[in-house]
Amino acid sequence: MKKIFLAFLLYSILWISCQPNSSSFLVIATSANMQFAIEEIVEEFKAETGLAVETIISSSGKLSAQIQEGAPFDILISADMKYPMDLYEKGYTTAEPKVYAFGKLVLWTNNTSINPSLEILEEDNIKHIALANPKTAPYGVAAMQVLQKNNMEERLAPKLVFGESISQVNQFVNTQAAEIGFTAKAVVLSAKVKDNSQWFEIDKADYTPIKQGVVVLNRTGQRRKDALKFKDFLLSEKASDILNKFGYDTESIK
């Protein structure tokens, strides 16, 4: 794993250094729940500023670990406030993180014979339930809280299949390696998924509010200025409209 990360780090440094105007090339590390919404936000940002952007998608915990190992990212868009606040306290960021949205958790399947609900998870035809690894993915933490709140964790333990991030959970459900899975509402509202799925929104009272945070990492010169521009854009009304379309709650942070 260390060799893979070092290879990725070397590739990133070489690739960025070869760009014609690398000082204005932003590298945004984003949590997997945002993989669809961030595409639209980045396109709007590029249209408005002309700046080039590359996104790296993984679990918040893994991205945070990579930043502390020296990954050349400019911004972290996390699925929680824990990881960006930890980076701030350790001196990796220019300022404290900001909440940009609240995420929502759903149960999702693309098997038309399944009507998703918490109760159905205990039925015999549900053999695999996918969720993100709670050690590195905030949506995985939320999913485990739901099972605990409903006294289902112990009974369902043999069925649980953990993905390293929401992206891998989505793969499990898409390929029907898992009959059902816990994912972000933003995923099931994306154009790539919404016409081929059935989902059930989890009661927000069953898990701790998913405060999603953004933080600008320590950079200098134009890279820092451009990263701050993107953070401001993510907190703007235009980006909020996109986030709301994908099921995020931005009203609660105002």
C-alpha positions as CSV (number, residue, x, y, z in Angstrom):
1,M,0.0,0.0,0.0
2,K,2.9,2.4,0.9
3,K,4.5,1.7,-2.5
4,I,1.2,2.5,-4.3
5,F,0.8,5.8,-2.4
6,L,4.4,6.8,-3.1
7,A,3.9,6.0,-6.8
8,F,0.7,8.1,-6.8
9,L,2.5,10.9,-5.0
10,L,5.4,10.9,-7.5
11,Y,3.0,10.8,-10.5
12,S,1.0,13.7,-9.0
13,I,4.0,15.9,-8.5
14,L,5.4,15.2,-12.0
15,W,2.1,15.6,-13.7
16,I,1.3,18.9,-12.0
17,S,4.8,20.2,-12.7
18,C,4.4,19.5,-16.4
19,Q,1.2,21.7,-16.7
20,P,1.8,24.9,-18.7
21,N,0.5,27.1,-15.9
22,S,0.8,24.9,-12.8
23,S,0.5,27.8,-10.4
24,S,-3.2,28.0,-11.3
25,F,-3.9,24.3,-11.5
26,L,-5.9,23.2,-8.5
27,V,-5.9,19.7,-7.1
28,I,-9.0,19.1,-5.0
29,A,-9.3,16.0,-2.7
30,T,-12.9,15.2,-2.2
31,S,-14.9,12.7,-0.3
32,A,-16.6,10.0,-2.3
33,N,-20.1,11.1,-1.5
34,M,-19.4,14.2,-3.5
35,Q,-18.2,12.5,-6.7
36,F,-21.2,13.5,-8.8
37,A,-22.0,16.9,-7.3
38,I,-18.4,18.0,-7.5
39,E,-18.3,17.5,-11.3
40,E,-21.0,20.1,-11.8
41,I,-19.5,22.5,-9.2
42,V,-16.1,22.3,-10.8
43,E,-17.5,22.9,-14.3
44,E,-19.3,26.0,-13.0
45,F,-16.1,27.2,-11.3
46,K,-14.0,26.7,-14.4
47,A,-16.5,28.6,-16.5
48,E,-16.5,31.5,-14.1
49,T,-12.7,31.7,-13.4
50,G,-11.0,29.8,-16.3
51,L,-8.9,27.9,-13.8
52,A,-8.1,24.2,-14.4
53,V,-9.1,21.7,-11.7
54,E,-8.3,18.1,-11.0
55,T,-10.3,16.1,-8.5
56,I,-9.0,13.1,-6.4
57,I,-11.8,11.0,-4.9
58,S,-11.6,8.7,-1.9
59,S,-12.7,8.4,1.7
60,S,-12.2,11.4,3.9
61,G,-9.9,9.5,6.2
62,K,-7.7,8.2,3.5
63,L,-7.4,11.6,1.9
64,S,-6.5,13.1,5.3
65,A,-3.8,10.5,5.7
66,Q,-2.4,11.2,2.3
67,I,-2.3,14.9,3.0
68,Q,-0.2,14.2,6.1
69,E,2.1,12.1,4.0
70,G,2.7,15.0,1.7
71,A,0.2,14.6,-1.1
72,P,0.1,17.7,-3.3
73,F,-3.5,18.7,-2.7
74,D,-4.8,22.3,-2.5
75,I,-8.2,21.7,-0.9
76,L,-9.9,19.0,1.1
77,I,-13.6,18.6,0.8
78,S,-14.5,16.2,3.5
79,A,-17.7,14.3,4.5
80,D,-17.3,15.5,8.0
81,M,-15.6,18.1,10.2
82,K,-13.4,15.7,12.1
83,Y,-10.7,15.2,9.5
84,P,-10.4,18.8,8.3
85,M,-10.4,20.0,11.9
86,D,-7.6,17.5,12.8
87,L,-5.6,18.9,9.8
88,Y,-6.1,22.4,11.0
89,E,-5.0,21.6,14.6
90,K,-1.9,19.9,13.2
91,G,-1.0,23.0,11.1
92,Y,-1.7,21.7,7.6
93,T,-4.3,24.3,6.7
94,T,-4.5,28.1,6.2
95,A,-7.5,28.5,8.5
96,E,-10.3,26.5,10.3
97,P,-12.6,24.4,8.1
98,K,-16.0,25.6,7.1
99,V,-19.2,23.6,6.9
100,Y,-20.5,23.7,3.3
101,A,-23.4,21.3,3.6
102,F,-25.2,18.6,5.6
103,G,-25.3,15.2,4.0
104,K,-28.1,12.7,4.0
105,L,-28.0,8.9,4.3
106,V,-30.2,6.5,2.2
107,L,-30.6,2.8,1.7
108,W,-30.2,2.0,-1.9
109,T,-30.7,-1.0,-4.3
110,N,-30.9,-1.4,-8.0
111,N,-32.7,-4.7,-7.6
112,T,-36.3,-4.0,-8.7
113,S,-37.6,-6.9,-6.5
114,I,-36.4,-5.2,-3.4
115,N,-38.4,-2.4,-1.7
116,P,-35.7,-0.8,0.5
117,S,-36.4,-0.3,4.2
118,L,-34.7,-1.0,7.5
119,E,-37.0,-3.9,8.2
120,I,-36.1,-5.7,5.0
121,L,-32.5,-5.9,6.0
122,E,-33.3,-8.9,8.3
123,E,-35.0,-10.9,5.6
124,D,-33.3,-14.0,4.2
125,N,-33.1,-12.7,0.6
126,I,-30.8,-9.9,1.8
127,K,-27.5,-11.6,2.2
128,H,-25.1,-8.7,1.8
129,I,-25.5,-5.1,3.1
130,A,-22.9,-2.7,1.8
131,L,-21.6,0.3,3.8
132,A,-18.5,2.4,3.9
133,N,-15.7,1.6,6.4
134,P,-16.6,3.6,9.5
135,K,-12.9,3.9,10.3
136,T,-12.2,6.2,7.4
137,A,-15.6,7.2,5.9
138,P,-18.1,9.4,7.8
139,Y,-21.1,7.9,5.9
140,G,-20.0,4.6,7.3
141,V,-20.1,6.0,10.8
142,A,-23.6,7.2,10.2
143,A,-24.7,3.8,8.8
144,M,-23.4,2.0,11.9
145,Q,-25.2,4.6,14.1
146,V,-28.4,3.7,12.3
147,L,-28.0,0.0,13.0
148,Q,-27.1,0.6,16.6
149,K,-30.0,3.0,17.1
150,N,-32.4,0.3,15.8
151,N,-30.7,-2.6,17.7
152,M,-29.8,-4.3,14.5
153,E,-26.0,-4.2,14.6
154,E,-25.4,-7.6,16.2
155,R,-28.0,-9.5,14.2
156,L,-26.9,-8.0,10.9
157,A,-23.1,-8.3,11.5
158,P,-22.7,-11.4,9.3
159,K,-24.3,-9.6,6.3
160,L,-22.2,-6.4,6.5
161,V,-19.8,-5.8,3.6
162,F,-17.5,-2.8,4.0
163,G,-16.2,-0.7,1.2
164,E,-13.3,1.6,1.6
165,S,-15.5,4.6,0.6
166,I,-19.0,5.4,-0.7
167,S,-17.6,4.8,-4.2
168,Q,-16.9,1.2,-3.5
169,V,-20.3,0.8,-1.8
170,N,-21.8,2.1,-5.0
171,Q,-19.9,-0.5,-7.0
172,F,-21.1,-3.3,-4.7
173,V,-24.8,-2.2,-5.2
174,N,-24.4,-1.5,-8.9
175,T,-23.0,-5.0,-9.6
176,Q,-25.4,-6.6,-7.1
177,A,-22.5,-8.0,-5.2
178,A,-24.6,-6.6,-2.3
179,E,-28.4,-6.6,-2.6
180,I,-28.6,-3.3,-0.8
181,G,-26.3,-0.6,0.7
182,F,-26.1,2.6,2.7
183,T,-25.0,5.5,0.6
184,A,-25.3,9.3,0.2
185,K,-28.5,10.8,-1.1
186,A,-26.4,12.7,-3.6
187,V,-25.5,9.4,-5.3
188,V,-29.1,8.2,-5.9
189,L,-30.0,11.7,-7.3
190,S,-27.2,11.7,-9.8
191,A,-28.0,11.3,-13.5
192,K,-25.9,8.1,-13.6
193,V,-27.9,6.4,-11.0
194,K,-31.4,7.8,-10.4
195,D,-33.1,6.0,-13.3
196,N,-31.8,2.6,-12.2
197,S,-32.4,2.4,-8.5
198,Q,-34.8,2.3,-5.6
199,W,-34.0,4.1,-2.3
200,F,-35.3,5.0,1.1
201,E,-34.1,8.0,3.0
202,I,-33.0,7.3,6.6
203,D,-34.6,9.3,9.4
204,K,-32.1,12.0,10.4
205,A,-32.8,11.3,14.0
206,D,-31.1,7.9,13.7
207,Y,-27.6,9.4,13.1
208,T,-25.5,12.3,14.0
209,P,-25.8,15.2,11.5
210,I,-23.3,14.8,8.7
211,K,-21.6,18.2,8.7
212,Q,-19.4,18.3,5.6
213,G,-16.4,20.5,5.7
214,V,-14.0,22.3,3.3
215,V,-10.5,23.5,4.2
216,V,-7.7,25.1,2.2
217,L,-4.4,23.4,2.7
218,N,-1.1,25.2,3.2
219,R,0.1,26.6,-0.1
220,T,1.8,29.7,-1.2
221,G,1.4,32.3,-4.0
222,Q,-1.1,31.9,-6.7
223,R,-2.0,28.3,-5.7
224,R,-3.2,29.6,-2.3
225,K,-5.2,32.5,-3.9
226,D,-6.9,30.1,-6.4
227,A,-7.7,27.6,-3.7
228,L,-9.3,30.3,-1.6
229,K,-11.4,31.3,-4.7
230,F,-12.7,27.7,-4.9
231,K,-13.5,27.6,-1.2
232,D,-15.5,30.8,-1.6
233,F,-17.2,29.5,-4.7
234,L,-18.2,26.3,-2.8
235,L,-19.8,28.4,-0.1
236,S,-21.6,30.6,-2.7
237,E,-25.3,30.6,-3.6
238,K,-24.5,29.1,-7.1
239,A,-22.8,26.1,-5.5
240,S,-25.5,25.8,-2.9
241,D,-28.1,25.5,-5.6
242,I,-26.1,22.6,-7.1
243,L,-25.7,20.9,-3.7
244,N,-29.4,21.3,-2.9
245,K,-30.2,19.6,-6.3
246,F,-28.1,16.7,-5.2
247,G,-30.0,16.4,-1.9
248,Y,-27.6,18.2,0.4
249,D,-28.9,20.6,3.0
250,T,-27.2,24.0,2.8
251,E,-30.0,26.0,4.6
252,S,-29.0,24.7,8.0
253,I,-25.6,26.4,7.9
254,K,-26.9,29.9,7.2
